[in-house]
Amino acid sequence: MSHTAHIRSHRKPRRSSSKLALRAGVAGGVLSTLAVAGSAGPANAEPVTETIEMPALTFDSPELAGAVALSAEATQQAALDLDLQTQENAAAAKAAKAAKKAKAEAERKAEAERKAEEAARAAVEERSSRSSERTTLSSASQSVSNASGSAGTVVAFLKAQLGDAYVMGATGPNSWDCSSLVQAAFRQVGIDLPRVSQDQSLAGTQVSLDNLQVGDILYWGGAGSAYHTGVYIGDGKYLDAANPSKGVVIQELSGYPASGAVRVL
């Protein structure tokens, strides 16, 4: 054993650097306050000779413990407030997203309903149009079937010549020009028409193109100077010996409107 081991050390225990710093700060603050108070006092004031020793503050002192507790509580409250704000923001964003989705869904449903209504309306209009067309066709067919025996005979003869050739000046039986075909058709019912289209356009009674009947004679050009004739067969159509390229055919009156018409039946 060392010969100095029995000698007690006269050194004081070291104070922690944190305790020393804390005491130094407090002492310095107090001294500064006293110095200011002394300089602000009256000129003849007696100098302060008494020294006040401030209590030492340590980390285990009640004052510091209270301050730390308050600081911790404030920090915890701030964290709670931040968490609450975050939750509120998230809830608001979720609600806005849900509202946007609901609005889009409502608009989609409204658009679908609008399209369905338009489709239904179009279907009704189409059915109405088809019904009207059927009525018109039925009326036209009825007018043909109910035409006088003479008109039916004329139309039957004309249809029997479909496909025959057109030859200028020909009078049948397998080739015709426009006026010879018309003349031959009406001869079937005992009506003797002039041979040429100019004279045929003056035969019988002039009728309006808006009031045509099956068996009316159509002409193109002026009455008395017509250059072509044919026979109305109903449903907006007429039959004629058209030209060398077509021969005897059925055509739409709307595609080649006539100038006038005469009725001989």
MODELLER restraints for C-alpha pairs under 7 A, 6 or more apart:
rsr = mdl.restraints
at = mdl.atoms
rsr.add(forms.Gaussian(group=physical.xy_distance, feature=features.Distance(at['CA:19:A'], at['CA:58:A']), mean=5.80, stdev=0.5))
rsr.add(forms.Gaussian(group=physical.xy_distance, feature=features.Distance(at['CA:22:A'], at['CA:57:A']), mean=6.70, stdev=0.5))
rsr.add(forms.Gaussian(group=physical.xy_distance, feature=features.Distance(at['CA:23:A'], at['CA:56:A']), mean=5.77, stdev=0.5))
rsr.add(forms.Gaussian(group=physical.xy_distance, feature=features.Distance(at['CA:23:A'], at['CA:57:A']), mean=6.46, stdev=0.5))
rsr.add(forms.Gaussian(group=physical.xy_distance, feature=features.Distance(at['CA:27:A'], at['CA:54:A']), mean=6.72, stdev=0.5))
rsr.add(forms.Gaussian(group=physical.xy_distance, feature=features.Distance(at['CA:137:A'], at['CA:235:A']), mean=6.92, stdev=0.5))
rsr.add(forms.Gaussian(group=physical.xy_distance, feature=features.Distance(at['CA:140:A'], at['CA:234:A']), mean=6.07, stdev=0.5))
rsr.add(forms.Gaussian(group=physical.xy_distance, feature=features.Distance(at['CA:140:A'], at['CA:235:A']), mean=5.29, stdev=0.5))
rsr.add(forms.Gaussian(group=physical.xy_distance, feature=features.Distance(at['CA:144:A'], at['CA:214:A']), mean=6.50, stdev=0.5))
rsr.add(forms.Gaussian(group=physical.xy_distance, feature=features.Distance(at['CA:144:A'], at['CA:234:A']), mean=6.63, stdev=0.5))
rsr.add(forms.Gaussian(group=physical.xy_distance, feature=features.Distance(at['CA:147:A'], at['CA:214:A']), mean=6.90, stdev=0.5))
rsr.add(forms.Gaussian(group=physical.xy_distance, feature=features.Distance(at['CA:150:A'], at['CA:189:A']), mean=5.70, stdev=0.5))
rsr.add(forms.Gaussian(group=physical.xy_distance, feature=features.Distance(at['CA:151:A'], at['CA:214:A']), mean=6.45, stdev=0.5))
rsr.add(forms.Gaussian(group=physical.xy_distance, feature=features.Distance(at['CA:151:A'], at['CA:215:A']), mean=5.06, stdev=0.5))
rsr.add(forms.Gaussian(group=physical.xy_distance, feature=features.Distance(at['CA:154:A'], at['CA:185:A']), mean=5.16, stdev=0.5))
rsr.add(forms.Gaussian(group=physical.xy_distance, feature=features.Distance(at['CA:154:A'], at['CA:186:A']), mean=5.88, stdev=0.5))
rsr.add(forms.Gaussian(group=physical.xy_distance, feature=features.Distance(at['CA:154:A'], at['CA:188:A']), mean=6.63, stdev=0.5))
rsr.add(forms.Gaussian(group=physical.xy_distance, feature=features.Distance(at['CA:154:A'], at['CA:215:A']), mean=6.88, stdev=0.5))
rsr.add(forms.Gaussian(group=physical.xy_distance, feature=features.Distance(at['CA:155:A'], at['CA:215:A']), mean=6.95, stdev=0.5))
rsr.add(forms.Gaussian(group=physical.xy_distance, feature=features.Distance(at['CA:155:A'], at['CA:233:A']), mean=6.48, stdev=0.5))
rsr.add(forms.Gaussian(group=physical.xy_distance, feature=features.Distance(at['CA:157:A'], at['CA:185:A']), mean=5.96, stdev=0.5))
rsr.add(forms.Gaussian(group=physical.xy_distance, feature=features.Distance(at['CA:158:A'], at['CA:185:A']), mean=6.22, stdev=0.5))
rsr.add(forms.Gaussian(group=physical.xy_distance, feature=features.Distance(at['CA:161:A'], at['CA:248:A']), mean=6.75, stdev=0.5))
rsr.add(forms.Gaussian(group=physical.xy_distance, feature=features.Distance(at['CA:162:A'], at['CA:248:A']), mean=5.04, stdev=0.5))
rsr.add(forms.Gaussian(group=physical.xy_distance, feature=features.Distance(at['CA:162:A'], at['CA:249:A']), mean=5.68, stdev=0.5))
rsr.add(forms.Gaussian(group=physical.xy_distance, feature=features.Distance(at['CA:163:A'], at['CA:247:A']), mean=6.17, stdev=0.5))
rsr.add(forms.Gaussian(group=physical.xy_distance, feature=features.Distance(at['CA:163:A'], at['CA:248:A']), mean=5.23, stdev=0.5))
rsr.add(forms.Gaussian(group=physical.xy_distance, feature=features.Distance(at['CA:163:A'], at['CA:249:A']), mean=6.57, stdev=0.5))
rsr.add(forms.Gaussian(group=physical.xy_distance, feature=features.Distance(at['CA:164:A'], at['CA:174:A']), mean=5.41, stdev=0.5))
rsr.add(forms.Gaussian(group=physical.xy_distance, feature=features.Distance(at['CA:164:A'], at['CA:175:A']), mean=5.43, stdev=0.5))
rsr.add(forms.Gaussian(group=physical.xy_distance, feature=features.Distance(at['CA:164:A'], at['CA:247:A']), mean=5.83, stdev=0.5))
rsr.add(forms.Gaussian(group=physical.xy_distance, feature=features.Distance(at['CA:164:A'], at['CA:248:A']), mean=5.40, stdev=0.5))
rsr.add(forms.Gaussian(group=physical.xy_distance, feature=features.Distance(at['CA:165:A'], at['CA:174:A']), mean=6.64, stdev=0.5))
rsr.add(forms.Gaussian(group=physical.xy_distance, feature=features.Distance(at['CA:165:A'], at['CA:175:A']), mean=4.59, stdev=0.5))
rsr.add(forms.Gaussian(group=physical.xy_distance, feature=features.Distance(at['CA:165:A'], at['CA:176:A']), mean=6.41, stdev=0.5))
rsr.add(forms.Gaussian(group=physical.xy_distance, feature=features.Distance(at['CA:165:A'], at['CA:244:A']), mean=6.83, stdev=0.5))
rsr.add(forms.Gaussian(group=physical.xy_distance, feature=features.Distance(at['CA:165:A'], at['CA:247:A']), mean=4.50, stdev=0.5))
rsr.add(forms.Gaussian(group=physical.xy_distance, feature=features.Distance(at['CA:165:A'], at['CA:248:A']), mean=6.35, stdev=0.5))
rsr.add(forms.Gaussian(group=physical.xy_distance, feature=features.Distance(at['CA:166:A'], at['CA:175:A']), mean=5.54, stdev=0.5))
rsr.add(forms.Gaussian(group=physical.xy_distance, feature=features.Distance(at['CA:166:A'], at['CA:176:A']), mean=5.05, stdev=0.5))
rsr.add(forms.Gaussian(group=physical.xy_distance, feature=features.Distance(at['CA:166:A'], at['CA:177:A']), mean=5.39, stdev=0.5))
rsr.add(forms.Gaussian(group=physical.xy_distance, feature=features.Distance(at['CA:166:A'], at['CA:241:A']), mean=5.85, stdev=0.5))
rsr.add(forms.Gaussian(group=physical.xy_distance, feature=features.Distance(at['CA:166:A'], at['CA:242:A']), mean=6.99, stdev=0.5))
rsr.add(forms.Gaussian(group=physical.xy_distance, feature=features.Distance(at['CA:166:A'], at['CA:243:A']), mean=5.64, stdev=0.5))
rsr.add(forms.Gaussian(group=physical.xy_distance, feature=features.Distance(at['CA:166:A'], at['CA:244:A']), mean=4.87, stdev=0.5))
rsr.add(forms.Gaussian(group=physical.xy_distance, feature=features.Distance(at['CA:166:A'], at['CA:247:A']), mean=4.52, stdev=0.5))
rsr.add(forms.Gaussian(group=physical.xy_distance, feature=features.Distance(at['CA:166:A'], at['CA:248:A']), mean=6.63, stdev=0.5))
rsr.add(forms.Gaussian(group=physical.xy_distance, feature=features.Distance(at['CA:167:A'], at['CA:175:A']), mean=5.98, stdev=0.5))
rsr.add(forms.Gaussian(group=physical.xy_distance, feature=features.Distance(at['CA:167:A'], at['CA:176:A']), mean=5.50, stdev=0.5))
rsr.add(forms.Gaussian(group=physical.xy_distance, feature=features.Distance(at['CA:167:A'], at['CA:177:A']), mean=5.47, stdev=0.5))
rsr.add(forms.Gaussian(group=physical.xy_distance, feature=features.Distance(at['CA:167:A'], at['CA:244:A']), mean=6.43, stdev=0.5))
rsr.add(forms.Gaussian(group=physical.xy_distance, feature=features.Distance(at['CA:168:A'], at['CA:177:A']), mean=5.14, stdev=0.5))
rsr.add(forms.Gaussian(group=physical.xy_distance, feature=features.Distance(at['CA:169:A'], at['CA:177:A']), mean=5.99, stdev=0.5))
rsr.add(forms.Gaussian(group=physical.xy_distance, feature=features.Distance(at['CA:170:A'], at['CA:176:A']), mean=4.70, stdev=0.5))
rsr.add(forms.Gaussian(group=physical.xy_distance, feature=features.Distance(at['CA:170:A'], at['CA:177:A']), mean=5.78, stdev=0.5))
rsr.add(forms.Gaussian(group=physical.xy_distance, feature=features.Distance(at['CA:171:A'], at['CA:177:A']), mean=6.91, stdev=0.5))
rsr.add(forms.Gaussian(group=physical.xy_distance, feature=features.Distance(at['CA:171:A'], at['CA:180:A']), mean=5.25, stdev=0.5))
rsr.add(forms.Gaussian(group=physical.xy_distance, feature=features.Distance(at['CA:171:A'], at['CA:181:A']), mean=6.95, stdev=0.5))
rsr.add(forms.Gaussian(group=physical.xy_distance, feature=features.Distance(at['CA:176:A'], at['CA:241:A']), mean=6.56, stdev=0.5))
rsr.add(forms.Gaussian(group=physical.xy_distance, feature=features.Distance(at['CA:177:A'], at['CA:241:A']), mean=5.72, stdev=0.5))
rsr.add(forms.Gaussian(group=physical.xy_distance, feature=features.Distance(at['CA:178:A'], at['CA:228:A']), mean=6.35, stdev=0.5))
rsr.add(forms.Gaussian(group=physical.xy_distance, feature=features.Distance(at['CA:178:A'], at['CA:229:A']), mean=5.83, stdev=0.5))
rsr.add(forms.Gaussian(group=physical.xy_distance, feature=features.Distance(at['CA:178:A'], at['CA:230:A']), mean=6.63, stdev=0.5))
rsr.add(forms.Gaussian(group=physical.xy_distance, feature=features.Distance(at['CA:178:A'], at['CA:240:A']), mean=6.09, stdev=0.5))
rsr.add(forms.Gaussian(group=physical.xy_distance, feature=features.Distance(at['CA:178:A'], at['CA:241:A']), mean=4.67, stdev=0.5))
rsr.add(forms.Gaussian(group=physical.xy_distance, feature=features.Distance(at['CA:178:A'], at['CA:242:A']), mean=6.63, stdev=0.5))
rsr.add(forms.Gaussian(group=physical.xy_distance, feature=features.Distance(at['CA:179:A'], at['CA:195:A']), mean=6.16, stdev=0.5))
rsr.add(forms.Gaussian(group=physical.xy_distance, feature=features.Distance(at['CA:179:A'], at['CA:196:A']), mean=5.43, stdev=0.5))
rsr.add(forms.Gaussian(group=physical.xy_distance, feature=features.Distance(at['CA:179:A'], at['CA:197:A']), mean=5.34, stdev=0.5))
rsr.add(forms.Gaussian(group=physical.xy_distance, feature=features.Distance(at['CA:179:A'], at['CA:229:A']), mean=6.02, stdev=0.5))
rsr.add(forms.Gaussian(group=physical.xy_distance, feature=features.Distance(at['CA:180:A'], at['CA:195:A']), mean=6.22, stdev=0.5))
rsr.add(forms.Gaussian(group=physical.xy_distance, feature=features.Distance(at['CA:181:A'], at['CA:241:A']), mean=6.90, stdev=0.5))
rsr.add(forms.Gaussian(group=physical.xy_distance, feature=features.Distance(at['CA:182:A'], at['CA:230:A']), mean=6.47, stdev=0.5))
rsr.add(forms.Gaussian(group=physical.xy_distance, feature=features.Distance(at['CA:183:A'], at['CA:193:A']), mean=5.45, stdev=0.5))
rsr.add(forms.Gaussian(group=physical.xy_distance, feature=features.Distance(at['CA:183:A'], at['CA:195:A']), mean=6.42, stdev=0.5))
rsr.add(forms.Gaussian(group=physical.xy_distance, feature=features.Distance(at['CA:186:A'], at['CA:192:A']), mean=6.82, stdev=0.5))
rsr.add(forms.Gaussian(group=physical.xy_distance, feature=features.Distance(at['CA:193:A'], at['CA:200:A']), mean=6.58, stdev=0.5))
rsr.add(forms.Gaussian(group=physical.xy_distance, feature=features.Distance(at['CA:194:A'], at['CA:200:A']), mean=5.65, stdev=0.5))
rsr.add(forms.Gaussian(group=physical.xy_distance, feature=features.Distance(at['CA:197:A'], at['CA:226:A']), mean=5.77, stdev=0.5))
rsr.add(forms.Gaussian(group=physical.xy_distance, feature=features.Distance(at['CA:197:A'], at['CA:227:A']), mean=6.02, stdev=0.5))
rsr.add(forms.Gaussian(group=physical.xy_distance, feature=features.Distance(at['CA:197:A'], at['CA:228:A']), mean=5.74, stdev=0.5))
rsr.add(forms.Gaussian(group=physical.xy_distance, feature=features.Distance(at['CA:197:A'], at['CA:229:A']), mean=5.79, stdev=0.5))
rsr.add(forms.Gaussian(group=physical.xy_distance, feature=features.Distance(at['CA:198:A'], at['CA:224:A']), mean=4.77, stdev=0.5))
rsr.add(forms.Gaussian(group=physical.xy_distance, feature=features.Distance(at['CA:198:A'], at['CA:225:A']), mean=4.77, stdev=0.5))
rsr.add(forms.Gaussian(group=physical.xy_distance, feature=features.Distance(at['CA:198:A'], at['CA:226:A']), mean=4.60, stdev=0.5))
rsr.add(forms.Gaussian(group=physical.xy_distance, feature=features.Distance(at['CA:198:A'], at['CA:227:A']), mean=6.50, stdev=0.5))
rsr.add(forms.Gaussian(group=physical.xy_distance, feature=features.Distance(at['CA:199:A'], at['CA:224:A']), mean=5.93, stdev=0.5))
rsr.add(forms.Gaussian(group=physical.xy_distance, feature=features.Distance(at['CA:201:A'], at['CA:219:A']), mean=5.98, stdev=0.5))
rsr.add(forms.Gaussian(group=physical.xy_distance, feature=features.Distance(at['CA:201:A'], at['CA:223:A']), mean=5.29, stdev=0.5))
rsr.add(forms.Gaussian(group=physical.xy_distance, feature=features.Distance(at['CA:201:A'], at['CA:224:A']), mean=5.81, stdev=0.5))
rsr.add(forms.Gaussian(group=physical.xy_distance, feature=features.Distance(at['CA:201:A'], at['CA:226:A']), mean=6.35, stdev=0.5))
rsr.add(forms.Gaussian(group=physical.xy_distance, feature=features.Distance(at['CA:201:A'], at['CA:262:A']), mean=6.62, stdev=0.5))
rsr.add(forms.Gaussian(group=physical.xy_distance, feature=features.Distance(at['CA:202:A'], at['CA:223:A']), mean=6.06, stdev=0.5))
rsr.add(forms.Gaussian(group=physical.xy_distance, feature=features.Distance(at['CA:202:A'], at['CA:224:A']), mean=5.81, stdev=0.5))
rsr.add(forms.Gaussian(group=physical.xy_distance, feature=features.Distance(at['CA:203:A'], at['CA:262:A']), mean=6.60, stdev=0.5))
rsr.add(forms.Gaussian(group=physical.xy_distance, feature=features.Distance(at['CA:203:A'], at['CA:264:A']), mean=6.99, stdev=0.5))
rsr.add(forms.Gaussian(group=physical.xy_distance, feature=features.Distance(at['CA:204:A'], at['CA:262:A']), mean=5.68, stdev=0.5))
rsr.add(forms.Gaussian(group=physical.xy_distance, feature=features.Distance(at['CA:204:A'], at['CA:263:A']), mean=5.30, stdev=0.5))
rsr.add(forms.Gaussian(group=physical.xy_distance, feature=features.Distance(at['CA:204:A'], at['CA:264:A']), mean=4.62, stdev=0.5))
rsr.add(forms.Gaussian(group=physical.xy_distance, feature=features.Distance(at['CA:205:A'], at['CA:262:A']), mean=5.08, stdev=0.5))
rsr.add(forms.Gaussian(group=physical.xy_distance, feature=features.Distance(at['CA:205:A'], at['CA:263:A']), mean=5.14, stdev=0.5))
rsr.add(forms.Gaussian(group=physical.xy_distance, feature=features.Distance(at['CA:205:A'], at['CA:264:A']), mean=6.68, stdev=0.5))
rsr.add(forms.Gaussian(group=physical.xy_distance, feature=features.Distance(at['CA:206:A'], at['CA:261:A']), mean=5.81, stdev=0.5))
rsr.add(forms.Gaussian(group=physical.xy_distance, feature=features.Distance(at['CA:206:A'], at['CA:262:A']), mean=4.36, stdev=0.5))
rsr.add(forms.Gaussian(group=physical.xy_distance, feature=features.Distance(at['CA:206:A'], at['CA:263:A']), mean=6.48, stdev=0.5))
rsr.add(forms.Gaussian(group=physical.xy_distance, feature=features.Distance(at['CA:207:A'], at['CA:261:A']), mean=5.52, stdev=0.5))
rsr.add(forms.Gaussian(group=physical.xy_distance, feature=features.Distance(at['CA:207:A'], at['CA:262:A']), mean=5.54, stdev=0.5))
rsr.add(forms.Gaussian(group=physical.xy_distance, feature=features.Distance(at['CA:207:A'], at['CA:263:A']), mean=6.68, stdev=0.5))
rsr.add(forms.Gaussian(group=physical.xy_distance, feature=features.Distance(at['CA:208:A'], at['CA:261:A']), mean=6.78, stdev=0.5))
rsr.add(forms.Gaussian(group=physical.xy_distance, feature=features.Distance(at['CA:209:A'], at['CA:260:A']), mean=6.38, stdev=0.5))
rsr.add(forms.Gaussian(group=physical.xy_distance, feature=features.Distance(at['CA:209:A'], at['CA:261:A']), mean=6.56, stdev=0.5))
rsr.add(forms.Gaussian(group=physical.xy_distance, feature=features.Distance(at['CA:213:A'], at['CA:234:A']), mean=6.90, stdev=0.5))
rsr.add(forms.Gaussian(group=physical.xy_distance, feature=features.Distance(at['CA:214:A'], at['CA:232:A']), mean=5.48, stdev=0.5))
rsr.add(forms.Gaussian(group=physical.xy_distance, feature=features.Distance(at['CA:214:A'], at['CA:233:A']), mean=4.88, stdev=0.5))
rsr.add(forms.Gaussian(group=physical.xy_distance, feature=features.Distance(at['CA:214:A'], at['CA:234:A']), mean=5.31, stdev=0.5))
rsr.add(forms.Gaussian(group=physical.xy_distance, feature=features.Distance(at['CA:215:A'], at['CA:231:A']), mean=5.97, stdev=0.5))
rsr.add(forms.Gaussian(group=physical.xy_distance, feature=features.Distance(at['CA:215:A'], at['CA:232:A']), mean=5.56, stdev=0.5))
rsr.add(forms.Gaussian(group=physical.xy_distance, feature=features.Distance(at['CA:215:A'], at['CA:233:A']), mean=6.20, stdev=0.5))
rsr.add(forms.Gaussian(group=physical.xy_distance, feature=features.Distance(at['CA:216:A'], at['CA:231:A']), mean=5.87, stdev=0.5))
rsr.add(forms.Gaussian(group=physical.xy_distance, feature=features.Distance(at['CA:216:A'], at['CA:232:A']), mean=5.45, stdev=0.5))
rsr.add(forms.Gaussian(group=physical.xy_distance, feature=features.Distance(at['CA:216:A'], at['CA:261:A']), mean=6.48, stdev=0.5))
rsr.add(forms.Gaussian(group=physical.xy_distance, feature=features.Distance(at['CA:216:A'], at['CA:262:A']), mean=5.87, stdev=0.5))
rsr.add(forms.Gaussian(group=physical.xy_distance, feature=features.Distance(at['CA:216:A'], at['CA:263:A']), mean=4.85, stdev=0.5))
rsr.add(forms.Gaussian(group=physical.xy_distance, feature=features.Distance(at['CA:217:A'], at['CA:229:A']), mean=6.89, stdev=0.5))
rsr.add(forms.Gaussian(group=physical.xy_distance, feature=features.Distance(at['CA:217:A'], at['CA:230:A']), mean=5.90, stdev=0.5))
rsr.add(forms.Gaussian(group=physical.xy_distance, feature=features.Distance(at['CA:217:A'], at['CA:231:A']), mean=4.66, stdev=0.5))
rsr.add(forms.Gaussian(group=physical.xy_distance, feature=features.Distance(at['CA:217:A'], at['CA:232:A']), mean=6.33, stdev=0.5))
rsr.add(forms.Gaussian(group=physical.xy_distance, feature=features.Distance(at['CA:217:A'], at['CA:261:A']), mean=5.47, stdev=0.5))
rsr.add(forms.Gaussian(group=physical.xy_distance, feature=features.Distance(at['CA:217:A'], at['CA:262:A']), mean=5.28, stdev=0.5))
rsr.add(forms.Gaussian(group=physical.xy_distance, feature=features.Distance(at['CA:217:A'], at['CA:263:A']), mean=6.27, stdev=0.5))
rsr.add(forms.Gaussian(group=physical.xy_distance, feature=features.Distance(at['CA:218:A'], at['CA:229:A']), mean=5.49, stdev=0.5))
rsr.add(forms.Gaussian(group=physical.xy_distance, feature=features.Distance(at['CA:218:A'], at['CA:230:A']), mean=5.19, stdev=0.5))
rsr.add(forms.Gaussian(group=physical.xy_distance, feature=features.Distance(at['CA:218:A'], at['CA:231:A']), mean=5.68, stdev=0.5))
rsr.add(forms.Gaussian(group=physical.xy_distance, feature=features.Distance(at['CA:218:A'], at['CA:232:A']), mean=6.61, stdev=0.5))
rsr.add(forms.Gaussian(group=physical.xy_distance, feature=features.Distance(at['CA:218:A'], at['CA:258:A']), mean=6.25, stdev=0.5))
rsr.add(forms.Gaussian(group=physical.xy_distance, feature=features.Distance(at['CA:218:A'], at['CA:260:A']), mean=5.99, stdev=0.5))
rsr.add(forms.Gaussian(group=physical.xy_distance, feature=features.Distance(at['CA:218:A'], at['CA:261:A']), mean=4.40, stdev=0.5))
rsr.add(forms.Gaussian(group=physical.xy_distance, feature=features.Distance(at['CA:218:A'], at['CA:262:A']), mean=6.66, stdev=0.5))
rsr.add(forms.Gaussian(group=physical.xy_distance, feature=features.Distance(at['CA:219:A'], at['CA:226:A']), mean=6.10, stdev=0.5))
rsr.add(forms.Gaussian(group=physical.xy_distance, feature=features.Distance(at['CA:219:A'], at['CA:228:A']), mean=5.67, stdev=0.5))
rsr.add(forms.Gaussian(group=physical.xy_distance, feature=features.Distance(at['CA:219:A'], at['CA:229:A']), mean=4.40, stdev=0.5))
rsr.add(forms.Gaussian(group=physical.xy_distance, feature=features.Distance(at['CA:219:A'], at['CA:230:A']), mean=6.55, stdev=0.5))
rsr.add(forms.Gaussian(group=physical.xy_distance, feature=features.Distance(at['CA:219:A'], at['CA:258:A']), mean=5.84, stdev=0.5))
rsr.add(forms.Gaussian(group=physical.xy_distance, feature=features.Distance(at['CA:219:A'], at['CA:259:A']), mean=5.98, stdev=0.5))
rsr.add(forms.Gaussian(group=physical.xy_distance, feature=features.Distance(at['CA:219:A'], at['CA:260:A']), mean=5.57, stdev=0.5))
rsr.add(forms.Gaussian(group=physical.xy_distance, feature=features.Distance(at['CA:219:A'], at['CA:261:A']), mean=5.93, stdev=0.5))
rsr.add(forms.Gaussian(group=physical.xy_distance, feature=features.Distance(at['CA:220:A'], at['CA:226:A']), mean=5.41, stdev=0.5))
rsr.add(forms.Gaussian(group=physical.xy_distance, feature=features.Distance(at['CA:220:A'], at['CA:227:A']), mean=6.04, stdev=0.5))
rsr.add(forms.Gaussian(group=physical.xy_distance, feature=features.Distance(at['CA:220:A'], at['CA:228:A']), mean=5.30, stdev=0.5))
rsr.add(forms.Gaussian(group=physical.xy_distance, feature=features.Distance(at['CA:220:A'], at['CA:229:A']), mean=6.47, stdev=0.5))
rsr.add(forms.Gaussian(group=physical.xy_distance, feature=features.Distance(at['CA:220:A'], at['CA:258:A']), mean=5.13, stdev=0.5))
rsr.add(forms.Gaussian(group=physical.xy_distance, feature=features.Distance(at['CA:220:A'], at['CA:259:A']), mean=4.78, stdev=0.5))
rsr.add(forms.Gaussian(group=physical.xy_distance, feature=features.Distance(at['CA:220:A'], at['CA:260:A']), mean=6.78, stdev=0.5))
rsr.add(forms.Gaussian(group=physical.xy_distance, feature=features.Distance(at['CA:221:A'], at['CA:227:A']), mean=5.93, stdev=0.5))
rsr.add(forms.Gaussian(group=physical.xy_distance, feature=features.Distance(at['CA:221:A'], at['CA:259:A']), mean=5.75, stdev=0.5))
rsr.add(forms.Gaussian(group=physical.xy_distance, feature=features.Distance(at['CA:222:A'], at['CA:259:A']), mean=6.89, stdev=0.5))
rsr.add(forms.Gaussian(group=physical.xy_distance, feature=features.Distance(at['CA:230:A'], at['CA:238:A']), mean=6.58, stdev=0.5))
rsr.add(forms.Gaussian(group=physical.xy_distance, feature=features.Distance(at['CA:230:A'], at['CA:239:A']), mean=5.83, stdev=0.5))
rsr.add(forms.Gaussian(group=physical.xy_distance, feature=features.Distance(at['CA:230:A'], at['CA:240:A']), mean=4.59, stdev=0.5))
rsr.add(forms.Gaussian(group=physical.xy_distance, feature=features.Distance(at['CA:231:A'], at['CA:238:A']), mean=5.45, stdev=0.5))
rsr.add(forms.Gaussian(group=physical.xy_distance, feature=features.Distance(at['CA:231:A'], at['CA:239:A']), mean=5.49, stdev=0.5))
rsr.add(forms.Gaussian(group=physical.xy_distance, feature=features.Distance(at['CA:231:A'], at['CA:240:A']), mean=6.56, stdev=0.5))
rsr.add(forms.Gaussian(group=physical.xy_distance, feature=features.Distance(at['CA:232:A'], at['CA:238:A']), mean=4.27, stdev=0.5))
rsr.add(forms.Gaussian(group=physical.xy_distance, feature=features.Distance(at['CA:232:A'], at['CA:239:A']), mean=6.57, stdev=0.5))
rsr.add(forms.Gaussian(group=physical.xy_distance, feature=features.Distance(at['CA:233:A'], at['CA:239:A']), mean=6.78, stdev=0.5))
rsr.add(forms.Gaussian(group=physical.xy_distance, feature=features.Distance(at['CA:236:A'], at['CA:252:A']), mean=6.11, stdev=0.5))
rsr.add(forms.Gaussian(group=physical.xy_distance, feature=features.Distance(at['CA:236:A'], at['CA:253:A']), mean=5.61, stdev=0.5))
rsr.add(forms.Gaussian(group=physical.xy_distance, feature=features.Distance(at['CA:237:A'], at['CA:250:A']), mean=6.70, stdev=0.5))
rsr.add(forms.Gaussian(group=physical.xy_distance, feature=features.Distance(at['CA:237:A'], at['CA:251:A']), mean=5.57, stdev=0.5))
rsr.add(forms.Gaussian(group=physical.xy_distance, feature=features.Distance(at['CA:237:A'], at['CA:252:A']), mean=4.61, stdev=0.5))
rsr.add(forms.Gaussian(group=physical.xy_distance, feature=features.Distance(at['CA:237:A'], at['CA:253:A']), mean=5.25, stdev=0.5))
rsr.add(forms.Gaussian(group=physical.xy_distance, feature=features.Distance(at['CA:238:A'], at['CA:250:A']), mean=5.69, stdev=0.5))
rsr.add(forms.Gaussian(group=physical.xy_distance, feature=features.Distance(at['CA:238:A'], at['CA:251:A']), mean=5.58, stdev=0.5))
rsr.add(forms.Gaussian(group=physical.xy_distance, feature=features.Distance(at['CA:238:A'], at['CA:252:A']), mean=6.55, stdev=0.5))
rsr.add(forms.Gaussian(group=physical.xy_distance, feature=features.Distance(at['CA:238:A'], at['CA:253:A']), mean=6.36, stdev=0.5))
rsr.add(forms.Gaussian(group=physical.xy_distance, feature=features.Distance(at['CA:239:A'], at['CA:249:A']), mean=5.78, stdev=0.5))
rsr.add(forms.Gaussian(group=physical.xy_distance, feature=features.Distance(at['CA:239:A'], at['CA:250:A']), mean=4.43, stdev=0.5))
rsr.add(forms.Gaussian(group=physical.xy_distance, feature=features.Distance(at['CA:239:A'], at['CA:251:A']), mean=6.37, stdev=0.5))
rsr.add(forms.Gaussian(group=physical.xy_distance, feature=features.Distance(at['CA:240:A'], at['CA:248:A']), mean=5.62, stdev=0.5))
rsr.add(forms.Gaussian(group=physical.xy_distance, feature=features.Distance(at['CA:240:A'], at['CA:249:A']), mean=5.91, stdev=0.5))
rsr.add(forms.Gaussian(group=physical.xy_distance, feature=features.Distance(at['CA:240:A'], at['CA:250:A']), mean=6.70, stdev=0.5))
rsr.add(forms.Gaussian(group=physical.xy_distance, feature=features.Distance(at['CA:241:A'], at['CA:247:A']), mean=5.42, stdev=0.5))
rsr.add(forms.Gaussian(group=physical.xy_distance, feature=features.Distance(at['CA:241:A'], at['CA:248:A']), mean=4.15, stdev=0.5))
rsr.add(forms.Gaussian(group=physical.xy_distance, feature=features.Distance(at['CA:241:A'], at['CA:249:A']), mean=6.48, stdev=0.5))
rsr.add(forms.Gaussian(group=physical.xy_distance, feature=features.Distance(at['CA:242:A'], at['CA:248:A']), mean=6.02, stdev=0.5))
rsr.add(forms.Gaussian(group=physical.xy_distance, feature=features.Distance(at['CA:242:A'], at['CA:249:A']), mean=6.82, stdev=0.5))
